[in-house]
């Protein structure tokens, strides 16, 4: 049996972290939490997560910049990134998708959508790993 997946949550709002942590801990995922982009980039050097939930609007380094750095690095470029945002316009979504994000979760969080989108991405990660092992 495979170990529970690691999910990195990157958000500068403690309340958002608390809500996401509550949703995801019920599924027994292993959570890594950082409150800014710089911490997130340092964190992935220590533990490579299976999925990253990344807030867009953060001080110092926004989520777009963090995503760009992750996608430049051969070690982290294949980690799926789901952006967390309060923005609902297509321009923001398109920018994130062009940078390599796989999905968006809008704030305020819907428990069912968070669970479904996280589960879908983690299933895709597992499928990809299985295919690579077979080949």
Secondary structure, 3 states (H helix, E strand, C coil): CCCCCEEEEECCCHHHHHHHHHHHHCCCCEEEEECCHHHHHHHHHHCCCCEEEEECCCCCCCHHHHHHHHHHCCCCCCCEEEEEECCCCHHHHHHHHHHCCCEEEECCCCHHHHHHHHHHHHHHHHHHHHHHHHC
